[in-house]
Amino acid sequence: MIRAFTLKHSPQEAMILYKTMRENCVQPDHFTFACTLKACSRIRALKEGEQIHGHLLKSGFGLKELVWNSLIQMYANCGEIVIARKVFDGMYNRDVFSWNSMFSGYAKRERWGEIVKLFNEMRNWDDRFGEVTLIIVLTACGRLADIELGQWISEYIEANGLNRSVKLMTAVIDMYAKCGHVDKARRLFEQMDKKDVVAWSAMISGYSQARRCKEALDVFHDMQMANVEPNEVTMVSVLSCCAVLGALETGKWVHLYAKKKRLELTVTLGTALMDFYAKCGLIESAVEVFKKMPLKNVFSWTVLIQGLANNGQGKKALDFYYLMREKSIKPNDVTFIGVLSACSHVGMVDEGREFFVSMNRDFGIEPRVEHYGCLVDILGRAGLIEEAYQFIKNMPIPPNAVIWRTLLAACRAHKNVEVGEESLENLVQLEPMHSGDYILLSNIYASVDRWEDALRVRNEMREKGIKKTPGCSLIELDGEIYEFFAEDNGCPHSKEVYDATENMMRRIKSAGYVPNMADARVDAEEDDKEASVAHHSEKLAIAFSLIRTSPGTTIRISKNLRVCTDCHNATKIISEVFNREIVVRDRTRFHHFKEGSCSCNDYWSFPRVITYCHQ
């Protein structure tokens, strides 16, 4: 009866029955102890489990492996992993279930290093390993990026003919992917005769973690063609990739699928959906998902706050922060990055200073370098260059390249040559080959008519072999991702794209657009500068979208670099001339263009100046 209650998910009844049995002076045997301990394990009844452990020792059943294994499981499940290990170490005879009980206990506590140590100990006892053991250890290898042990297990599986197990091969694929060997994982994946949803999810997750998001979505489309239904793990990985690529239609399909299947909007799935919508510029959809989530944790609130800030709704982001505090949810360090970003995006300097102090004072959160960077950005955007500079000099931790780069960008905006020069000196020591830093200082010199110095910086770049990162813009049309590079004639739709771009540029010129030649390639000939500006990656992407989508359709673009002044001005006019809403996500934030204006109110589009000299 105790065993039946335990199996039928009524562990409380099983424990009551054990107590009744003891009151009736019926002596339990090792099966009784094992089943009752399993009941304690399932509801994490540590106190009762300890009492049964005492009964067990008094009853003389201490040498039965079945009972000891149940004890290990009980203590591990109740969070007492150290006691579980003491029980394990005290066993005279250990079977495979003993080892697996210990492995499983460590896995539940995410003690991956202990799993590897224990497996190495197990190798000294036995040279035969079961499927459960290998799966748990492979999982640990993936978490620790222990490719050496992971590869040894992979070879062991091959040598012992265990590679027909779908679960085992899925664990191998997951291990290789998490260790960064995604191509090896893909080869093994392709060799599998049968692939279940876990195998597909492991491959998609591997590409996602390697930031090879386009390939992850390609695998997802293959999964759909194979009629394999995704699970929550699949959908979270796919949504993460859609967020990176701005693949709105694919992400919407995932959301629709979840609704159709009536899947619970868990914290994990709901937060992934929010992040996806926010990073695709649909912040209202993110808010809607947030409101429908039955449970929310600090990460859910943080994603919403950060999303609102990045979409130009800094004040609303702070409103949600205050609401979060009203609900007694304690912010974490990432929350404050979102809060400080919100202050930066709307120019709230005093509030930013107060939040920075509040982190440690009110919540005991020690500011990280990212928080210092946010405050530098707040001060720099407001033109408080000297205060930002002194703030960096007084930091208790060494400033990284991002902080100095943030100050350098502020110097460019406010034409501060002296601090800009020192910023570059520090940047060269930290990241000597970063092209953007040299370009920023060159622009600062040009802004104050120091043309020789501007040219000198550009020549220094060429002498050091430093090349500017090419602009790349991504769009999604009918579920397919298209990439556009600045002045790239090698794309499959090259003629169609450039013809559409020329037509688009002609129309906006007639509406008052004047090209900003300062944003042309510095090495472009005088006659080619206008074409260089016209062929920036986002302009190519917008032109292609205009001819491939229906009138009135919103155009969404993801860009690897910051939007330049010329593209910002051109896109404003395009939105008015073609009556389109255009959402551009650059490396800094979102720009929502509509009816000739941008959501940033041109606050994030600082004027750039000529960076070349006439010979």
ZIFENVEN-V651609 format. One record per pair of residues at least 24 apart in sequence whose C-alpha atoms are under 6 Angstrom apart, sorted by the first residue. I is the first residue (numbers start at 1). GAP is how many residues later the second one is. Records with the same first field share a line. If there is no record, write none. Layout:
I->GAP ; GAP
This chain:
3->32
6->33
11->28
34->33 ; 36
37->33
41->33 ; 36
44->34
46->32
69->29
73->28
76->29
100->33
112->28
135->36
138->37
142->33 ; 36 ; 37
145->34
170->29
174->28
177->29
201->33
205->32
213->28
236->33 ; 36
239->37
243->33 ; 36
246->34 ; 312
247->229
249->230
250->229
265->28
267->29
271->29
278->29
302->33
305->33
306->32
309->33
310->279
311->279
314->28 ; 32
337->34
340->34
344->34
373->30
380->30
401->26
412->32
415->29
433->33
435->31 ; 33
443->168
446->165
447->162
471->66
472->65 ; 87 ; 88
473->64 ; 65 ; 85 ; 86
474->83 ; 84
475->82
484->53
485->52
486->49 ; 50 ; 51
487->48
497->47
500->43
501->42
516->50
518->91 ; 92
552->28
554->27 ; 28
555->27
556->26 ; 27 ; 28
557->27
558->26 ; 27
559->26 ; 27
560->26 ; 27
561->25 ; 26
562->24 ; 25
565->40 ; 42
572->24 ; 25
